[in-house]
Amino acid sequence: MTGTTDAVVVGGGIVGLTAAVRLQEQGFRVTVLAADDPERTVSTVAAAVWYPTHTDEDPRVLRWARDTYTVLTRQAAEGVPGVVLRPTRMLLRGRFDGPPWWAEATGDLVVHPADPPYEVELRFTAPTVEMSPYLAWLHDRLVAGGGRVVRHRLDHLDDAFTGATTGTTETFGGAATVVNATGLAARELAGDPAVYPVRGHIVLVANPGLTTSVRDEANPRGITYVHPRRHDVVLGGTFDPQRSDTDPDPATAEAIRARCVELVPELADAPVLGERIGLRPARHGGPRVERESTGVPGRRLVHAYGHGGAGVTLAWGCADEVAALATG
């Protein structure tokens, strides 16, 4: 793999794969370096519902969220695997000062009165993504266009420019353009101390026929959300900054289930199918999507990490910006 129009994307999660697809559409020959199998990435663990959770207001973030909403809505209409539009009810406690900063990205958010302990209820349509089939679709789309996904864990970002041996039979030859979409690993690879883990815990139960997502983000007993999918329902959850353990926690799982049953009583008899724990790649100051000078003529390094729990919500908008930074 040689030439200035080629790119290596470091990171095989949702941010890395969407960036790779956009670069390929710009004419790049792309290799994605994935440190782990897809089922071991935090993207697979994600509830994967469009919503800029724990993301501060920012014009760039709003643009990324709006553009991603548009792409996912179109993909749902086209029957892309795993993408479904679902009605959402978001219950708000305390004083209501008007629609949230991200409301315009949905295009259909309306405000309704709500019974105590809630002040109002927001209703809007949200794209939802079942990550295993969606990541597989992104992988296949990249490969069909001539791209590659290679299992390899980098020790230094510079190795992506020069090429390295994967330890198996596959190699990659380096490229003039490198995209750093490494999530939590960016703390070391990019030398960025602002990156930190946020532990997330969800419970999966059989779907008793639910089609609407419901949220109570300010529940004093813990963040609460119910996201139905085709065959199961994601019950959440936790948002634990600076906590990096991923061991099962039965007490936390039971507390999540109890909160969700209180919110949606139809879940009371739904059999538990399992639980998932993942580490969201958060960053103080918000996502870093920018080009960094490498000090080497002809080399371009573009960073795209720190999306926290909003990777799916911002992915396609960020991918567009990554492509612009790589070609501009």
Summary of the structure (lengths in Angstrom):
residues: 328
radius of gyration: 19.9
end to end distance: 21.5
largest distance: 62.6
contacts: 1107
relative contact order: 0.22
helix: 32%
strand: 30%
